[in-house]
Amino acid sequence: MRSFTRCGFGCLLIILGASQTTAFSQASTSKTGKSLSIGNVPVSKVLKQLGAQQEKGTTGRTLDGHSSQFERADTNRDGKHSEREYVDNGRYLTAQARSGIFRAADENGDRFVTRAEYILNRIITDEAKQLVQAMDDDNDGRVERREFVKHATKRLADEKLANEVFSALDRNADDLIFVPEYLRVWGKWARAATEPAEKRIAARRAELAAATDKRTDSREQRSRGFRPPDGSGSRFGGGPPGPAQFVENALRYDADKDGKLDRQELMKLAESLGRRRGGRSGSGRPSRFGGRGSSRRPQRPTPERVDKKRTNDAP
């Protein structure tokens, strides 16, 4: 009986140990792979309603700025931060603060922070602080429940949900949230059920590059103006465009889209044509089509030359 008890107790420990190992394995899976919700509302929707855009609202200049800051701490230039580089040898904030930032940025838990992980963490934390601290009505550095709920209810259209969100952010349940406290939760929400940082930042850079190319193409298209469709010749020097092309270009000035050009719209078209030909209108300046306008300043008449000798001979 005693041996059975020992065996049963030992087996129980093994089973419990296996269960704990399984639970730990599930809890330590990728932070981006687990879907989270608050009051049956996905946290991604909650953040969006609170105003979060994450990397979608980031400019190329901001991405480049974060990348430059990453390089300053990457002393061995291997494209990633180790704990020794960032936490132990870091120069900013305190070691404790750097440690917290490092853990938050280390998305996959490999104890290294890549450039993309660093950039994404900066985007998430900067935006979270901007949105939450804007709710600090008395500017005392902490956001109280009543302050948060008042502002969040307007965005979430649900006071109960606003309270539940605050309770989730308020880790110590003291009805106050500070920057480090709510950032831990906000950061997990921002990474829940999303692509890894590498793909998110790469996708945003691709979007920005495509938008830049589109603007460039649009500027080139506008600069061609009334150039013939085949691209031959200058706007006016290589021959006029065909009738269909001319009408299509002219109808760009149809402001009310009625298929006709009224007097005001025709004036804008004429001014555009004048500018492209290099002429200017107005007093004392070349007209739209290269001549002198009728409203030019009249020339002062040249005084007639007086014969000095004749004047002296006059009676």
C-alpha positions in Angstrom: 0.0 0.0 0.0 2.8 2.3 0.9 4.7 1.6 -2.3 1.6 2.1 -4.3 1.0 5.5 -2.5 4.6 6.5 -3.3 4.2 5.4 -6.9 0.8 7.2 -7.1 2.3 10.4 -5.7 5.3 10.2 -8.0 3.0 9.5 -11.0 0.8 12.4 -10.0 3.9 14.7 -9.9 4.9 13.5 -13.4 1.4 14.1 -14.7 1.2 17.6 -13.1 4.7 18.4 -14.4 3.6 17.4 -17.9 0.4 19.4 -17.6 2.4 22.5 -16.5 4.9 22.0 -19.3 2.0 21.8 -21.8 0.4 24.9 -20.3 3.7 26.8 -20.4 4.2 25.7 -24.0 0.8 27.0 -25.0 1.3 30.3 -23.1 4.7 30.9 -24.7 3.6 30.5 -28.3 4.0 33.5 -30.6 2.4 36.6 -29.2 1.0 37.3 -32.6 -0.7 34.0 -32.9 -3.3 34.3 -30.1 -6.6 36.1 -30.7 -7.7 38.2 -27.7 -11.0 39.9 -26.9 -12.5 42.2 -24.3 -16.3 41.7 -23.7 -16.5 39.5 -26.9 -14.9 42.4 -28.9 -11.6 41.6 -30.5 -8.8 43.7 -29.1 -7.8 44.7 -32.6 -11.2 46.4 -33.0 -11.0 48.0 -29.6 -7.6 49.6 -30.4 -8.8 50.8 -33.8 -11.9 52.4 -32.2 -9.7 54.1 -29.7 -7.8 55.6 -32.6 -4.8 53.3 -33.0 -3.4 53.0 -36.5 -0.1 51.3 -35.6 2.2 51.0 -38.6 -0.5 51.9 -41.0 -0.4 55.5 -39.8 3.4 55.7 -39.9 5.3 57.8 -42.4 8.5 56.8 -44.1 10.4 59.5 -42.2 9.3 58.1 -38.9 10.4 54.6 -40.0 13.8 55.9 -41.0 14.1 57.8 -37.7 13.4 54.7 -35.6 15.8 52.7 -37.8 18.6 55.2 -37.1 18.0 55.0 -33.4 18.2 51.2 -33.6 21.6 51.4 -35.3 23.0 53.5 -32.4 22.5 50.7 -30.0 23.5 48.0 -32.4 27.2 48.3 -31.5 28.4 45.2 -33.3 26.3 46.0 -36.4 24.8 42.5 -36.6 21.3 43.8 -37.3 19.9 42.9 -33.8 20.1 44.0 -30.2 21.2 41.7 -27.5 20.5 42.2 -23.9 24.1 43.1 -23.3 23.9 45.8 -26.0 20.6 47.3 -25.1 20.0 46.7 -21.4 23.5 46.4 -19.9 25.3 48.9 -22.0 22.4 51.2 -22.9 22.6 54.9 -22.2 19.0 55.9 -22.1 16.5 55.7 -19.2 17.3 53.3 -16.4 18.4 49.7 -16.7 15.0 48.5 -15.4 13.2 50.6 -18.0 15.5 49.3 -20.8 14.8 45.8 -19.6 11.1 46.3 -19.8 11.3 47.8 -23.3 13.6 45.0 -24.4 11.1 42.3 -23.2 8.2 44.0 -24.9 10.0 44.4 -28.2 11.3 40.8 -28.2 8.2 39.5 -30.0 9.3 35.9 -30.5 11.1 35.6 -27.1 14.5 34.6 -28.6 16.3 37.2 -26.4 17.2 39.3 -29.3 15.5 42.3 -30.8 15.6 42.7 -34.6 15.4 46.1 -36.4 11.7 45.4 -37.3 10.8 44.4 -33.7 12.4 47.5 -32.4 10.6 49.8 -34.9 7.3 48.1 -34.4 7.6 48.5 -30.6 8.4 52.2 -30.9 5.4 52.7 -33.1 3.1 50.8 -30.7 4.3 52.5 -27.5 4.5 56.0 -29.0 1.0 55.8 -30.3 -0.4 54.2 -27.1 1.1 57.0 -24.9 -0.3 59.7 -27.3 -3.8 58.3 -27.2 -4.0 57.4 -23.5 -2.3 60.4 -22.1 -4.6 62.6 -24.1 -7.3 61.4 -21.7 -5.4 62.9 -18.7 -7.7 65.9 -18.2 -6.0 67.3 -15.2 -2.5 66.6 -16.6 -1.2 64.9 -13.4 0.6 62.2 -15.4 -1.9 59.5 -14.6 -5.2 58.5 -16.1 -8.0 57.9 -13.7 -10.9 55.5 -14.5 -13.4 58.3 -14.8 -11.2 60.2 -17.2 -10.5 57.1 -19.4 -14.2 56.0 -19.4 -15.4 59.4 -20.3 -13.2 59.6 -23.4 -13.3 55.9 -24.4 -17.1 55.7 -24.2 -17.2 58.3 -27.0 -15.0 56.2 -29.2 -16.3 52.8 -28.3 -19.9 53.8 -28.1 -20.3 51.5 -25.1 -19.6 52.6 -21.5 -19.5 49.0 -20.2 -16.9 48.1 -22.7 -14.9 51.2 -21.8 -14.9 50.1 -18.2 -13.8 46.6 -19.1 -10.9 48.0 -21.3 -9.8 50.2 -18.4 -9.9 47.2 -16.0 -7.7 45.2 -18.3 -5.2 48.0 -18.6 -5.2 48.7 -14.8 -3.1 45.7 -13.8 -3.0 46.5 -10.1 -6.7 47.5 -9.9 -6.2 50.8 -8.2 -8.3 52.8 -10.7 -5.2 54.6 -12.0 -3.1 53.7 -15.0 0.5 54.9 -15.6 2.6 54.6 -18.8 4.6 51.4 -18.0 1.5 49.7 -16.6 -0.9 50.1 -19.5 1.8 49.7 -22.1 2.4 46.1 -21.2 -1.2 45.2 -21.9 -1.6 47.5 -24.9 1.6 46.0 -26.5 0.2 42.5 -26.3 -3.1 43.6 -27.8 -1.3 45.4 -30.7 0.5 42.1 -31.5 -2.4 39.7 -31.0 -3.4 37.6 -34.1 -1.2 39.7 -36.4 1.8 39.0 -38.7 5.3 39.1 -37.2 7.1 42.5 -37.0 9.3 41.7 -40.0 6.3 41.3 -42.3 4.4 44.2 -40.8 7.2 46.7 -41.3 8.1 45.3 -44.7 4.5 45.6 -45.8 4.3 49.2 -44.6 7.4 50.2 -46.5 6.1 48.6 -49.6 2.8 50.6 -49.3 4.8 53.8 -48.9 7.0 53.0 -51.9 3.9 52.2 -54.0 2.2 55.5 -53.0 5.4 57.4 -53.9 5.5 55.8 -57.3 1.8 56.6 -57.9 2.4 60.3 -57.0 5.4 60.5 -59.3 3.3 59.0 -62.2 0.5 61.4 -61.5 2.9 64.4 -61.6 4.4 63.1 -64.9 0.9 62.7 -66.3 -0.1 66.3 -65.3 3.2 67.7 -66.8 2.4 66.2 -70.2 -0.8 68.3 -70.3 -2.0 68.5 -73.9 0.9 66.6 -75.3 -0.2 64.3 -78.2 -1.1 60.8 -77.0 1.9 59.2 -78.9 4.3 61.4 -76.9 5.8 63.0 -80.1 6.6 66.7 -80.1 6.2 69.3 -77.4 2.9 70.3 -76.0 2.2 72.7 -78.8 5.3 72.6 -81.0 5.0 69.1 -82.3 1.5 69.6 -83.7 -1.9 69.8 -82.0 -3.5 66.8 -80.4 -6.2 65.0 -82.2 -9.8 66.2 -81.7 -10.8 63.4 -79.3 -7.7 64.0 -77.2 -8.3 67.8 -77.2 -11.9 67.4 -76.1 -10.9 64.9 -73.3 -8.2 67.3 -72.0 -10.6 70.3 -72.3 -13.3 68.6 -70.3 -11.0 68.5 -67.3 -12.1 72.0 -66.7 -15.8 71.0 -66.6 -16.1 71.7 -62.9 -19.8 71.0 -62.6 -19.5 67.8 -64.8 -22.4 68.8 -67.1 -20.5 67.9 -70.3 -20.2 71.6 -71.3 -17.8 74.4 -70.6 -19.4 77.7 -69.5 -17.7 81.0 -69.7 -15.8 80.7 -66.4 -14.6 77.2 -67.2 -13.5 78.4 -70.7 -11.5 81.2 -69.0 -9.7 78.7 -66.9 -8.9 76.6 -69.9 -7.6 79.6 -71.8 -5.5 80.7 -68.8 -4.0 77.2 -68.7 -3.2 77.2 -72.4 -1.6 80.7 -72.0 0.6 79.5 -69.2 1.8 76.5 -71.1 2.7 78.7 -74.1 4.9 80.8 -71.8 2.8 84.0 -72.0 1.5 86.1 -69.2 -1.5 88.4 -68.8 -2.0 91.6 -67.0 -0.9 95.2 -67.1 2.4 95.9 -68.7 3.1 92.2 -69.3 2.9 89.8 -72.2 -0.6 88.5 -72.8 -1.6 84.8 -72.5 -0.8 84.1 -76.1 2.6 85.9 -76.4 1.5 89.5 -77.4 0.9 92.6 -75.4 -2.4 93.0 -73.6 -4.8 95.8 -74.4 -4.6 96.9 -70.7 -0.9 97.5 -70.8 0.4 100.8 -69.3 0.5 103.4 -72.1 4.0 104.6 -73.1 4.9 108.1 -72.1 5.1 110.2 -75.4 8.6 111.2 -76.3 8.8 115.0 -76.1 9.4 116.7 -79.4 12.9 117.9 -79.9 13.2 121.7 -79.8 15.7 123.4 -81.9 17.6 125.5 -79.4 18.8 128.0 -82.0 15.2 128.6 -83.1 14.1 129.1 -79.6 16.6 131.8 -79.1 15.6 133.5 -82.2 12.0 133.6 -81.3 10.6 137.1 -80.5 
